[in-house]
Amino acid sequence: GFRYYMVNNCEFNSSKLNDIEYTESYYYNKLEYIRFSSSVGKYVGYTEHGIKNAERWNNGPEVISRRAEKERYCFRNVGNDVEAALTKS
């Protein structure tokens, strides 16, 4: 069978917004075909299908909403993650 999935990820060194990177990756059959990275600020395609989608999404409202995810999704939760890690170490 075929498998499609998406992974959202927040990588951080501190709870400061500048030290956080948000990524959103799309996979099909274990192959990543497109990714949004807050460091790059746009979608990047890795396959023919991903490149076509990246062009379309970078020129539409999708890229604008993803740029806000770093603050909305990561920054709001990084304090909880840091606190949880510190209490377990």
Phi, psi and omega in degrees: 000174180253146182230128177240133176205164181231142179234125172259140184215140173240120176248135184210152175252340178205180180272008177280140184301325180292339182266012183247137172237128177257131174231148176226114184244141178246134183235148172221123184052047177069007180250121177288125183246344176203147180215140168256134176232132179294336178290322179276324178084012179202173176278144176233129179264145181246350177231173179302314178297318180295322179294317178297316178294320180300316178300313182294313183291326179290341179257009182236189182287345182301316183292325180294317180291327179290325179298332180277346184293329179303314180283316184291313187270310185278305187300323179294330186255347184297325178298319177296318180293318179296315180299316180296321180291320182291325181285342180263352183263000000 
